[in-house]
Amino acid sequence: MNNHHITPPTDMCIITTYRCPMRCKMCDIWQNPTEKSREIQAKELEILPNVKFVNITGGEPFIREDLDEIVEVLFTKSPRVVISTSGWFEDRIIQLAEKFPNIGIRISIEGLSQKNDELRGRNGGFDKGLRTLLTLKEMNIKDIGFGITVSNSNSADMLSLYHLSKQLNMEFATAAFHNSYYFHKYDNLITNKDEVISNFEKLIALQLQENSPKSWFRAFFNNGLINYIEGNRRMLPCEAGLVNFFVDPYGEVYPCNGLEEQYWKESMGNIRSISSFKELWESEQAEIVRAKVRKCPKNCWMVGTASPVMKKYIQHPLKWVMKNKIKSILNQPLCLERKWYNVGQDPQQGNLKKGE
């Protein structure tokens, strides 16, 4: 198969482990840990391509005692490396940031103290996370912030955390809970949709009032989360496996982490069995997976696959942002329509209702 038209990826996510000290209600990774001896090693990551952005995730990445070696390799692959963490291993996070001051750290916080600890299943998690972020800020680590995964009971706390992030001048990322092989969850469903959507609409209004264009585009992303919660088809196409990929702890390369076996789940190949990444990326198997992505029924809206297409088809988010920023300035009601942007994608893609 002639795949000379396949462009190199720009984003990659390395799932370093499925081991995790947390006991999150919306994720059962912790009940399905990897075998430590079989996890990918730093040396094995040297085969990966150069990209614009790397996310390191888990499980809990800081459970790995060789994380600094992994980070060292990945900084040779990208100028920007961000680790997603629970914040549980405070000392390890601080030590790594001392060694790599350009590292990005995103700590998952699911609400204020009581709600966070309830949802993450460990007492003291909120305190550890916030204390770590404050220490990183004191150290002048620039790329820091926290993110919330919105479920049924924490959307009001999302607004409080947003205000806290602004006071601390830190990044604030949002997600809504999903089902996938990665989370080992298939019953995540937002049931109090009206309350959750109302709180997302409040957050969007606040973000559009900011002076930061980045926040305005985050408002568009959050409108996409409302669209996902409503069960509509995905607003922009998913191009997972074209611009981005995930490497699991055993070296398997997947287009994304939202796959469910009840629909489909297939690897593009394994980094342990190739002589160059180009060989995997341009393989017939990779093309088979991309064809499945093009017709994938899931309407996921996660930052890993939404952000690249928001940039690629920028005219649509930009038009939405300009219209709503003007409305925000004029104190007019926002226009938060959930629109499907036709950019030539297969109409079956992201349309779960069709698959039912």
Contacts in CASP RR format, 6 or more apart in sequence:
PFRMAT RR
TARGET T0000
AUTHOR 0000-0000-0000
METHOD contacts of the structure
MODEL  1
MNNHHITPPTDMCIITTYRCPMRCKMCDIWQNPTEKSREIQAKELEILPN
VKFVNITGGEPFIREDLDEIVEVLFTKSPRVVISTSGWFEDRIIQLAEKF
PNIGIRISIEGLSQKNDELRGRNGGFDKGLRTLLTLKEMNIKDIGFGITV
SNSNSADMLSLYHLSKQLNMEFATAAFHNSYYFHKYDNLITNKDEVISNF
EKLIALQLQENSPKSWFRAFFNNGLINYIEGNRRMLPCEAGLVNFFVDPY
GEVYPCNGLEEQYWKESMGNIRSISSFKELWESEQAEIVRAKVRKCPKNC
WMVGTASPVMKKYIQHPLKWVMKNKIKSILNQPLCLERKWYNVGQDPQQG
NLKKGE
1 284 0 8 1.000
1 287 0 8 1.000
3 282 0 8 1.000
3 283 0 8 1.000
3 286 0 8 1.000
3 287 0 8 1.000
4 282 0 8 1.000
6 242 0 8 1.000
6 281 0 8 1.000
6 282 0 8 1.000
6 286 0 8 1.000
6 287 0 8 1.000
7 242 0 8 1.000
8 49 0 8 1.000
8 50 0 8 1.000
8 51 0 8 1.000
8 281 0 8 1.000
9 49 0 8 1.000
9 51 0 8 1.000
9 241 0 8 1.000
9 242 0 8 1.000
9 243 0 8 1.000
9 244 0 8 1.000
9 245 0 8 1.000
9 281 0 8 1.000
10 51 0 8 1.000
10 52 0 8 1.000
10 53 0 8 1.000
10 243 0 8 1.000
10 244 0 8 1.000
10 308 0 8 1.000
11 51 0 8 1.000
11 52 0 8 1.000
11 53 0 8 1.000
11 54 0 8 1.000
11 55 0 8 1.000
11 243 0 8 1.000
11 244 0 8 1.000
11 304 0 8 1.000
11 307 0 8 1.000
11 308 0 8 1.000
12 48 0 8 1.000
12 49 0 8 1.000
12 51 0 8 1.000
12 53 0 8 1.000
12 54 0 8 1.000
12 55 0 8 1.000
12 77 0 8 1.000
12 78 0 8 1.000
12 244 0 8 1.000
12 245 0 8 1.000
12 246 0 8 1.000
12 247 0 8 1.000
13 54 0 8 1.000
13 55 0 8 1.000
13 56 0 8 1.000
13 57 0 8 1.000
13 244 0 8 1.000
13 245 0 8 1.000
13 246 0 8 1.000
13 247 0 8 1.000
13 257 0 8 1.000
13 304 0 8 1.000
14 40 0 8 1.000
14 45 0 8 1.000
14 54 0 8 1.000
14 55 0 8 1.000
14 56 0 8 1.000
14 57 0 8 1.000
14 70 0 8 1.000
14 74 0 8 1.000
14 246 0 8 1.000
14 247 0 8 1.000
15 57 0 8 1.000
15 58 0 8 1.000
15 59 0 8 1.000
15 182 0 8 1.000
15 246 0 8 1.000
15 247 0 8 1.000
15 248 0 8 1.000
15 249 0 8 1.000
15 257 0 8 1.000
16 39 0 8 1.000
16 40 0 8 1.000
16 56 0 8 1.000
16 57 0 8 1.000
16 58 0 8 1.000
16 59 0 8 1.000
16 61 0 8 1.000
16 64 0 8 1.000
16 67 0 8 1.000
16 70 0 8 1.000
16 249 0 8 1.000
17 33 0 8 1.000
17 34 0 8 1.000
17 36 0 8 1.000
17 39 0 8 1.000
17 58 0 8 1.000
17 59 0 8 1.000
17 60 0 8 1.000
17 61 0 8 1.000
17 63 0 8 1.000
17 64 0 8 1.000
17 249 0 8 1.000
18 29 0 8 1.000
18 32 0 8 1.000
18 33 0 8 1.000
18 34 0 8 1.000
18 58 0 8 1.000
18 59 0 8 1.000
18 249 0 8 1.000
19 30 0 8 1.000
19 33 0 8 1.000
19 34 0 8 1.000
19 36 0 8 1.000
19 59 0 8 1.000
19 60 0 8 1.000
19 63 0 8 1.000
20 29 0 8 1.000
20 30 0 8 1.000
20 33 0 8 1.000
20 58 0 8 1.000
20 59 0 8 1.000
20 60 0 8 1.000
20 63 0 8 1.000
20 86 0 8 1.000
21 30 0 8 1.000
21 60 0 8 1.000
21 63 0 8 1.000
21 86 0 8 1.000
21 88 0 8 1.000
21 89 0 8 1.000
21 122 0 8 1.000
22 30 0 8 1.000
22 60 0 8 1.000
22 86 0 8 1.000
22 88 0 8 1.000
22 120 0 8 1.000
22 121 0 8 1.000
22 122 0 8 1.000
23 30 0 8 1.000
23 120 0 8 1.000
23 121 0 8 1.000
23 122 0 8 1.000
24 30 0 8 1.000
24 110 0 8 1.000
24 119 0 8 1.000
24 120 0 8 1.000
24 121 0 8 1.000
25 118 0 8 1.000
25 119 0 8 1.000
25 120 0 8 1.000
25 121 0 8 1.000
25 151 0 8 1.000
26 119 0 8 1.000
26 149 0 8 1.000
26 151 0 8 1.000
26 177 0 8 1.000
26 183 0 8 1.000
26 185 0 8 1.000
26 188 0 8 1.000
27 177 0 8 1.000
27 183 0 8 1.000
27 184 0 8 1.000
27 185 0 8 1.000
28 183 0 8 1.000
28 184 0 8 1.000
28 185 0 8 1.000
29 58 0 8 1.000
29 59 0 8 1.000
29 182 0 8 1.000
29 183 0 8 1.000
29 184 0 8 1.000
30 59 0 8 1.000
31 184 0 8 1.000
32 184 0 8 1.000
34 249 0 8 1.000
34 250 0 8 1.000
38 249 0 8 1.000
38 250 0 8 1.000
39 64 0 8 1.000
39 249 0 8 1.000
39 250 0 8 1.000
40 247 0 8 1.000
40 249 0 8 1.000
40 250 0 8 1.000
40 251 0 8 1.000
40 271 0 8 1.000
40 272 0 8 1.000
41 66 0 8 1.000
42 66 0 8 1.000
42 69 0 8 1.000
42 70 0 8 1.000
42 72 0 8 1.000
42 73 0 8 1.000
43 73 0 8 1.000
44 251 0 8 1.000
44 271 0 8 1.000
44 272 0 8 1.000
45 70 0 8 1.000
45 73 0 8 1.000
45 74 0 8 1.000
45 77 0 8 1.000
45 247 0 8 1.000
45 271 0 8 1.000
46 73 0 8 1.000
46 76 0 8 1.000
47 271 0 8 1.000
47 274 0 8 1.000
47 276 0 8 1.000
47 277 0 8 1.000
48 74 0 8 1.000
48 77 0 8 1.000
48 247 0 8 1.000
48 271 0 8 1.000
48 277 0 8 1.000
49 77 0 8 1.000
49 277 0 8 1.000
49 278 0 8 1.000
49 281 0 8 1.000
50 77 0 8 1.000
50 78 0 8 1.000
51 77 0 8 1.000
51 78 0 8 1.000
52 78 0 8 1.000
52 79 0 8 1.000
52 80 0 8 1.000
53 78 0 8 1.000
53 80 0 8 1.000
53 82 0 8 1.000
54 74 0 8 1.000
54 77 0 8 1.000
54 78 0 8 1.000
54 80 0 8 1.000
54 81 0 8 1.000
54 82 0 8 1.000
55 81 0 8 1.000
55 82 0 8 1.000
55 83 0 8 1.000
55 84 0 8 1.000
55 304 0 8 1.000
56 67 0 8 1.000
56 70 0 8 1.000
56 71 0 8 1.000
56 74 0 8 1.000
56 81 0 8 1.000
56 82 0 8 1.000
56 83 0 8 1.000
56 84 0 8 1.000
57 83 0 8 1.000
57 84 0 8 1.000
58 84 0 8 1.000
58 249 0 8 1.000
60 85 0 8 1.000
60 86 0 8 1.000
60 88 0 8 1.000
60 89 0 8 1.000
61 67 0 8 1.000
61 83 0 8 1.000
61 84 0 8 1.000
61 85 0 8 1.000
62 83 0 8 1.000
62 85 0 8 1.000
62 87 0 8 1.000
62 88 0 8 1.000
62 89 0 8 1.000
62 92 0 8 1.000
62 93 0 8 1.000
62 96 0 8 1.000
63 89 0 8 1.000
64 70 0 8 1.000
67 83 0 8 1.000
67 92 0 8 1.000
67 96 0 8 1.000
68 96 0 8 1.000
68 99 0 8 1.000
68 100 0 8 1.000
71 81 0 8 1.000
71 83 0 8 1.000
71 96 0 8 1.000
71 100 0 8 1.000
71 103 0 8 1.000
72 100 0 8 1.000
74 81 0 8 1.000
75 81 0 8 1.000
75 100 0 8 1.000
75 102 0 8 1.000
79 102 0 8 1.000
80 102 0 8 1.000
80 104 0 8 1.000
80 143 0 8 1.000
81 100 0 8 1.000
81 102 0 8 1.000
81 103 0 8 1.000
81 104 0 8 1.000
82 103 0 8 1.000
82 104 0 8 1.000
82 105 0 8 1.000
82 106 0 8 1.000
82 143 0 8 1.000
83 96 0 8 1.000
83 103 0 8 1.000
83 104 0 8 1.000
83 105 0 8 1.000
83 106 0 8 1.000
84 106 0 8 1.000
84 108 0 8 1.000
85 93 0 8 1.000
85 105 0 8 1.000
85 106 0 8 1.000
85 107 0 8 1.000
85 108 0 8 1.000
86 107 0 8 1.000
86 108 0 8 1.000
86 120 0 8 1.000
86 125 0 8 1.000
86 129 0 8 1.000
87 93 0 8 1.000
87 107 0 8 1.000
87 108 0 8 1.000
87 125 0 8 1.000
87 128 0 8 1.000
87 129 0 8 1.000
87 132 0 8 1.000
88 122 0 8 1.000
88 125 0 8 1.000
88 128 0 8 1.000
88 129 0 8 1.000
90 128 0 8 1.000
90 129 0 8 1.000
90 131 0 8 1.000
90 132 0 8 1.000
90 135 0 8 1.000
93 105 0 8 1.000
93 132 0 8 1.000
93 136 0 8 1.000
94 132 0 8 1.000
94 135 0 8 1.000
94 136 0 8 1.000
94 139 0 8 1.000
96 103 0 8 1.000
97 103 0 8 1.000
97 105 0 8 1.000
97 136 0 8 1.000
97 139 0 8 1.000
97 141 0 8 1.000
98 139 0 8 1.000
101 139 0 8 1.000
101 140 0 8 1.000
101 141 0 8 1.000
102 142 0 8 1.000
102 143 0 8 1.000
103 141 0 8 1.000
103 143 0 8 1.000
104 141 0 8 1.000
104 143 0 8 1.000
104 144 0 8 1.000
105 132 0 8 1.000
105 133 0 8 1.000
105 136 0 8 1.000
105 141 0 8 1.000
105 143 0 8 1.000
105 144 0 8 1.000
105 145 0 8 1.000
106 144 0 8 1.000
106 145 0 8 1.000
106 146 0 8 1.000
106 147 0 8 1.000
106 171 0 8 1.000
106 173 0 8 1.000
107 129 0 8 1.000
107 132 0 8 1.000
107 133 0 8 1.000
107 145 0 8 1.000
107 146 0 8 1.000
107 147 0 8 1.000
108 120 0 8 1.000
108 146 0 8 1.000
108 147 0 8 1.000
108 148 0 8 1.000
108 149 0 8 1.000
109 116 0 8 1.000
109 126 0 8 1.000
109 129 0 8 1.000
109 130 0 8 1.000
109 146 0 8 1.000
109 147 0 8 1.000
109 148 0 8 1.000
109 161 0 8 1.000
110 116 0 8 1.000
110 119 0 8 1.000
110 120 0 8 1.000
110 148 0 8 1.000
110 149 0 8 1.000
110 151 0 8 1.000
110 154 0 8 1.000
110 157 0 8 1.000
111 119 0 8 1.000
111 126 0 8 1.000
111 148 0 8 1.000
111 154 0 8 1.000
111 157 0 8 1.000
111 158 0 8 1.000
111 160 0 8 1.000
111 161 0 8 1.000
112 126 0 8 1.000
112 157 0 8 1.000
112 160 0 8 1.000
112 161 0 8 1.000
113 124 0 8 1.000
113 126 0 8 1.000
113 127 0 8 1.000
115 153 0 8 1.000
115 154 0 8 1.000
115 157 0 8 1.000
116 125 0 8 1.000
116 126 0 8 1.000
116 157 0 8 1.000
117 123 0 8 1.000
117 124 0 8 1.000
117 125 0 8 1.000
117 126 0 8 1.000
119 151 0 8 1.000
119 153 0 8 1.000
119 154 0 8 1.000
129 146 0 8 1.000
133 144 0 8 1.000
133 145 0 8 1.000
133 146 0 8 1.000
133 168 0 8 1.000
133 170 0 8 1.000
134 168 0 8 1.000
136 144 0 8 1.000
137 144 0 8 1.000
137 168 0 8 1.000
137 170 0 8 1.000
143 171 0 8 1.000
144 170 0 8 1.000
144 171 0 8 1.000
145 165 0 8 1.000
145 170 0 8 1.000
145 171 0 8 1.000
145 172 0 8 1.000
145 173 0 8 1.000
146 161 0 8 1.000
146 165 0 8 1.000
146 170 0 8 1.000
146 171 0 8 1.000
146 172 0 8 1.000
146 173 0 8 1.000
147 161 0 8 1.000
147 172 0 8 1.000
147 173 0 8 1.000
147 174 0 8 1.000
147 175 0 8 1.000
148 154 0 8 1.000
148 157 0 8 1.000
148 158 0 8 1.000
148 161 0 8 1.000
148 172 0 8 1.000
148 173 0 8 1.000
148 174 0 8 1.000
148 175 0 8 1.000
149 175 0 8 1.000
149 176 0 8 1.000
149 177 0 8 1.000
150 158 0 8 1.000
150 174 0 8 1.000
150 175 0 8 1.000
150 176 0 8 1.000
150 177 0 8 1.000
150 190 0 8 1.000
150 196 0 8 1.000
150 199 0 8 1.000
150 200 0 8 1.000
150 225 0 8 1.000
151 176 0 8 1.000
151 177 0 8 1.000
151 188 0 8 1.000
151 190 0 8 1.000
152 190 0 8 1.000
152 191 0 8 1.000
152 192 0 8 1.000
152 196 0 8 1.000
155 195 0 8 1.000
155 196 0 8 1.000
155 199 0 8 1.000
155 200 0 8 1.000
156 195 0 8 1.000
156 199 0 8 1.000
158 174 0 8 1.000
158 199 0 8 1.000
158 200 0 8 1.000
158 203 0 8 1.000
159 199 0 8 1.000
159 202 0 8 1.000
159 203 0 8 1.000
159 206 0 8 1.000
161 172 0 8 1.000
162 172 0 8 1.000
162 203 0 8 1.000
162 206 0 8 1.000
165 171 0 8 1.000
165 172 0 8 1.000
166 172 0 8 1.000
173 218 0 8 1.000
173 303 0 8 1.000
174 200 0 8 1.000
174 203 0 8 1.000
174 218 0 8 1.000
174 221 0 8 1.000
174 222 0 8 1.000
174 225 0 8 1.000
175 225 0 8 1.000
175 302 0 8 1.000
175 303 0 8 1.000
176 190 0 8 1.000
176 196 0 8 1.000
176 225 0 8 1.000
176 228 0 8 1.000
176 229 0 8 1.000
176 301 0 8 1.000
177 183 0 8 1.000
177 185 0 8 1.000
177 188 0 8 1.000
177 190 0 8 1.000
178 185 0 8 1.000
178 188 0 8 1.000
178 258 0 8 1.000
178 300 0 8 1.000
178 302 0 8 1.000
179 185 0 8 1.000
179 186 0 8 1.000
179 187 0 8 1.000
179 188 0 8 1.000
179 258 0 8 1.000
179 260 0 8 1.000
180 257 0 8 1.000
180 258 0 8 1.000
180 259 0 8 1.000
180 260 0 8 1.000
180 300 0 8 1.000
181 257 0 8 1.000
181 258 0 8 1.000
181 259 0 8 1.000
181 260 0 8 1.000
181 261 0 8 1.000
181 265 0 8 1.000
182 257 0 8 1.000
182 258 0 8 1.000
182 259 0 8 1.000
186 260 0 8 1.000
186 262 0 8 1.000
190 196 0 8 1.000
190 229 0 8 1.000
193 229 0 8 1.000
193 230 0 8 1.000
196 229 0 8 1.000
197 226 0 8 1.000
197 229 0 8 1.000
197 230 0 8 1.000
200 222 0 8 1.000
200 223 0 8 1.000
200 225 0 8 1.000
200 226 0 8 1.000
200 229 0 8 1.000
201 226 0 8 1.000
201 334 0 8 1.000
201 336 0 8 1.000
203 219 0 8 1.000
203 222 0 8 1.000
204 219 0 8 1.000
204 222 0 8 1.000
204 223 0 8 1.000
204 324 0 8 1.000
204 334 0 8 1.000
204 336 0 8 1.000
205 328 0 8 1.000
205 334 0 8 1.000
207 215 0 8 1.000
207 216 0 8 1.000
207 218 0 8 1.000
207 219 0 8 1.000
207 222 0 8 1.000
208 215 0 8 1.000
208 216 0 8 1.000
208 219 0 8 1.000
208 324 0 8 1.000
208 325 0 8 1.000
208 328 0 8 1.000
208 334 0 8 1.000
209 328 0 8 1.000
210 216 0 8 1.000
213 321 0 8 1.000
216 321 0 8 1.000
216 324 0 8 1.000
216 325 0 8 1.000
217 310 0 8 1.000
217 317 0 8 1.000
217 321 0 8 1.000
219 321 0 8 1.000
219 324 0 8 1.000
220 310 0 8 1.000
220 317 0 8 1.000
220 320 0 8 1.000
220 321 0 8 1.000
221 301 0 8 1.000
221 303 0 8 1.000
221 306 0 8 1.000
221 307 0 8 1.000
221 310 0 8 1.000
223 320 0 8 1.000
223 336 0 8 1.000
223 338 0 8 1.000
224 235 0 8 1.000
224 301 0 8 1.000
224 306 0 8 1.000
224 338 0 8 1.000
225 301 0 8 1.000
226 336 0 8 1.000
226 338 0 8 1.000
227 234 0 8 1.000
227 235 0 8 1.000
227 299 0 8 1.000
227 301 0 8 1.000
227 338 0 8 1.000
228 234 0 8 1.000
228 299 0 8 1.000
228 300 0 8 1.000
228 301 0 8 1.000
230 338 0 8 1.000
231 299 0 8 1.000
231 352 0 8 1.000
231 353 0 8 1.000
232 299 0 8 1.000
232 338 0 8 1.000
232 340 0 8 1.000
233 299 0 8 1.000
233 340 0 8 1.000
233 349 0 8 1.000
233 350 0 8 1.000
233 351 0 8 1.000
233 352 0 8 1.000
233 353 0 8 1.000
234 299 0 8 1.000
234 300 0 8 1.000
234 301 0 8 1.000
234 340 0 8 1.000
234 349 0 8 1.000
234 350 0 8 1.000
234 351 0 8 1.000
235 301 0 8 1.000
235 338 0 8 1.000
235 339 0 8 1.000
235 340 0 8 1.000
235 341 0 8 1.000
236 306 0 8 1.000
236 309 0 8 1.000
236 310 0 8 1.000
236 313 0 8 1.000
236 316 0 8 1.000
236 341 0 8 1.000
236 343 0 8 1.000
237 309 0 8 1.000
237 313 0 8 1.000
237 343 0 8 1.000
237 344 0 8 1.000
237 345 0 8 1.000
237 349 0 8 1.000
238 256 0 8 1.000
238 293 0 8 1.000
238 296 0 8 1.000
238 300 0 8 1.000
238 305 0 8 1.000
238 309 0 8 1.000
238 349 0 8 1.000
238 350 0 8 1.000
239 293 0 8 1.000
239 305 0 8 1.000
239 308 0 8 1.000
239 309 0 8 1.000
239 312 0 8 1.000
240 255 0 8 1.000
240 256 0 8 1.000
240 293 0 8 1.000
240 305 0 8 1.000
241 255 0 8 1.000
241 256 0 8 1.000
241 268 0 8 1.000
241 286 0 8 1.000
241 289 0 8 1.000
241 290 0 8 1.000
241 293 0 8 1.000
242 290 0 8 1.000
242 293 0 8 1.000
243 308 0 8 1.000
243 309 0 8 1.000
243 312 0 8 1.000
244 255 0 8 1.000
244 256 0 8 1.000
244 304 0 8 1.000
244 305 0 8 1.000
244 308 0 8 1.000
245 253 0 8 1.000
245 254 0 8 1.000
245 255 0 8 1.000
245 268 0 8 1.000
246 253 0 8 1.000
246 254 0 8 1.000
246 255 0 8 1.000
246 256 0 8 1.000
246 257 0 8 1.000
247 253 0 8 1.000
247 254 0 8 1.000
247 271 0 8 1.000
248 254 0 8 1.000
250 270 0 8 1.000
251 270 0 8 1.000
251 271 0 8 1.000
251 272 0 8 1.000
252 267 0 8 1.000
252 269 0 8 1.000
252 270 0 8 1.000
253 267 0 8 1.000
253 268 0 8 1.000
253 269 0 8 1.000
253 270 0 8 1.000
253 271 0 8 1.000
253 280 0 8 1.000
254 265 0 8 1.000
254 267 0 8 1.000
254 268 0 8 1.000
255 268 0 8 1.000
255 289 0 8 1.000
255 290 0 8 1.000
255 293 0 8 1.000
256 293 0 8 1.000
256 300 0 8 1.000
256 302 0 8 1.000
256 304 0 8 1.000
256 305 0 8 1.000
257 302 0 8 1.000
258 298 0 8 1.000
258 300 0 8 1.000
258 302 0 8 1.000
259 265 0 8 1.000
259 266 0 8 1.000
259 298 0 8 1.000
260 298 0 8 1.000
263 296 0 8 1.000
263 297 0 8 1.000
263 298 0 8 1.000
264 292 0 8 1.000
264 296 0 8 1.000
266 288 0 8 1.000
266 289 0 8 1.000
266 292 0 8 1.000
267 285 0 8 1.000
267 289 0 8 1.000
268 280 0 8 1.000
268 281 0 8 1.000
268 283 0 8 1.000
268 285 0 8 1.000
268 286 0 8 1.000
268 289 0 8 1.000
269 280 0 8 1.000
269 283 0 8 1.000
269 285 0 8 1.000
269 286 0 8 1.000
271 277 0 8 1.000
271 280 0 8 1.000
274 280 0 8 1.000
280 286 0 8 1.000
293 349 0 8 1.000
294 345 0 8 1.000
294 346 0 8 1.000
294 349 0 8 1.000
295 346 0 8 1.000
295 348 0 8 1.000
295 349 0 8 1.000
296 349 0 8 1.000
296 350 0 8 1.000
297 348 0 8 1.000
297 349 0 8 1.000
297 350 0 8 1.000
297 351 0 8 1.000
297 352 0 8 1.000
297 354 0 8 1.000
297 355 0 8 1.000
298 350 0 8 1.000
298 352 0 8 1.000
299 350 0 8 1.000
299 351 0 8 1.000
299 352 0 8 1.000
300 350 0 8 1.000
310 317 0 8 1.000
313 341 0 8 1.000
313 343 0 8 1.000
316 341 0 8 1.000
316 343 0 8 1.000
323 335 0 8 1.000
324 334 0 8 1.000
324 335 0 8 1.000
324 336 0 8 1.000
327 333 0 8 1.000
327 334 0 8 1.000
327 335 0 8 1.000
328 334 0 8 1.000
348 354 0 8 1.000
END
